[in-house]
Amino acid sequence: MFKFFLCSTAKQAAALAACLEEHRTLYNAALEHRRTAYRKAGVAVRYGEQSADLKHIRADDPGGQGRWSFSSQQATLRRLDKAYRAFFDRVKAGRTPGFPRFKGRGSFDTVEWPKDGDGCRWHSQPEHPTATYVRLQGIGHVRVHQHRRVLGTVKTISVKREGARWFVVLSCDEVPAHPLPATGAVAGIDMGVAWLATTSDGDHLDNQRHLATSASRLAAAQRDLAGKKRGSTRRRKAVARVAALHAKVRRQRLDSAHKAALALVRGYDVIVHEALNVAGMTRRAAPKPDGEGGYLPNGQSAKSGLNKSILDAGWSAFLTILSHKAESAGRQLIAVNPANTSRTCSRCGHCAKDNRVSQAVFRCTGCWHEAHADVNARSTS
């Protein structure tokens, strides 16, 4: 996947915003259609029926829905259909269902063109000597800040809004791998908060804590936003400032994750990590009713701080990036069950709760082996 900044003009940015808004409207209208049909007639509307209705929708609204690519609108309807299928899969699995919701302006930020050449064209002006352009139906040729070479064959093209910025995202097939020379080294890594990761060799990867670093600026921006009148121009600018700060934190976190993952991939042939359920680890603590209409303390106040630190470290993003880099470099990445790895001695195998003296210290109560807790956990895996 390749992501590039769009150097759009003011007119093109307005057209991109209109395109995104029309696709959001289409998504919400299709969702309302499904809900109403089932509520009033007990009829389940499928993707095929809604896709067939697109022709009439476009004909009735030539200055709105009719301006955009038919294929991109079908992709938006497939996005809704995917949300419905995921809902029913969760129901069958006995998990919390989470019915598909209407999309507000802040929760719909991407439009996809499923095929290069169908309503869009990557590198649409190949004769240009220095610049790269992408052509989008209804928008025109938009200049792209292409900072690296695109490998493989472009399959799908998406446009994504992040704050006030627009990006083009390319999904490619047949991307060639670039195997790295073998090192003969094997390592286990332990994810943490004090350090992003600790290897079984005792090396630490720094946790930059980007959100904590920007906390004061974010708090000031949020206070400024809270004092603005809803619907005002000043409030829109305040919202944009908050969004820009969060976007910067996200870019910093991804940059750190890429660098840390690359260091591991270059240094080891086999990397073992814990199969962490980050969503479950950062879930709110379950309430404890006291039987009298109230609730007992459940430790959520303390847990919320840990949850915030885990999410700031970006474990899920790091492990995803590490997986992609390992595959491209020909490295082997192995996920293991994390149960009791922090309590088990890497020397004698003795497992006990008392082995973990503190967050950083491990001291086996069986053989008295002592080590950094994260290093011991990785050696155990």
C-alpha positions, 0 to 999 in steps of 0.5 A: 500500500502506498500513500501520497499527499495530494497537492490539490488546488482550492477548487479541487479541494472543494470538489474532493469535499463535495465528492466525499459528502455525496458518497456519505449521503449515498451511504446513509440513504442506503442504510436508511433504505435497508432499515425502513424496508426491514422495519415496515415490510420485513424485507432484507435489501441486498447490495445487488438491488441497491446497486441496480437503483444507482442508475436511477439515482444518478439520472435524477441527480445529474448535478450531484450523484451523477457527477461521480464515478459509478464504480466508486459509488458501488464501492460505497454500497459494498462498504455498507454491505460489508458492515451488515455482513460483519454485524451478522457474523458477530451475532452468530459468534455471540459477540456484541453485535454493533449494528451499522450506524449512520455516518457523520461528517467526522466518521466518513473520510474515504472514497474508493475507486475499485479499479485503476482506469474506471473513473480514475487513473494513476499517473494520468499525465505520463508525459509530464517531466517532473510531476505525477498526477492522478485523475479522478472523475468529477475532480480532474487531474490532481497533482501528487507529491510522490515521495517514493516509487510505486511497486507492482500494479495499481489495483485500487485507488482511494482518496482519504481526508485527514483534517484539512489534508487530502491523500491518495492511497494505492493498493497494488498487486504483484509487489516484489519482495526484497529479501534481506541477507540472513543474519542467523539471529533469533529474538523474542520481543516483549511489548511494554509501556516503559519501553515499546519492546524489549528483545531477548538479547536485552535491547530496548526499543524506545516508547516515544509517548507522542500523545503524552508529549503533545498533551499540553498543546492538545488540552489548550486546543480542546479548551479553546474549542469548548468555548466556541459557539456551535456552527460558527467559523471560529469553532470550525477552525478550532476543530481543525486545530485539534484534528491537526494535532491528533494527525501529527501525533498519529504520523509521529507514532507511525514513523516511530513504529516503522523505524522500530520494526525495520531495526528488528527486521534487519537484525533477526531472521526469526522474531517471536512476539506475543499474540496480544488482544489489545482491544480486550486489554484496553476495554473498560473494567466491568461494573460491580453492582453492590446489590443495593442499586449502586456500584463497588469500586472496580479499578477503572480509574487506575486502568484508564491511565494504563489503557491510555499508555498502551494506546499511546504506545501503538502496539497494534500498529507496530505489530501490523507494520512489523508483519508487513516488513517481515513478509517483504524481507523474507523474515519469519514472524511467530505469534505465541500465547502470552499467558504466564510468560511474565511469571515463568522463569526462563532458566528453570521453567518455574511459574509463580505469581511471586516471581514478578517482583515489580514492573521491571524486576523478575526474581524466580522463587524456585532457582533465584534467577534474576533478570529484567522482567521483559527480557525474561518474558522474551527468553521464556517465549 
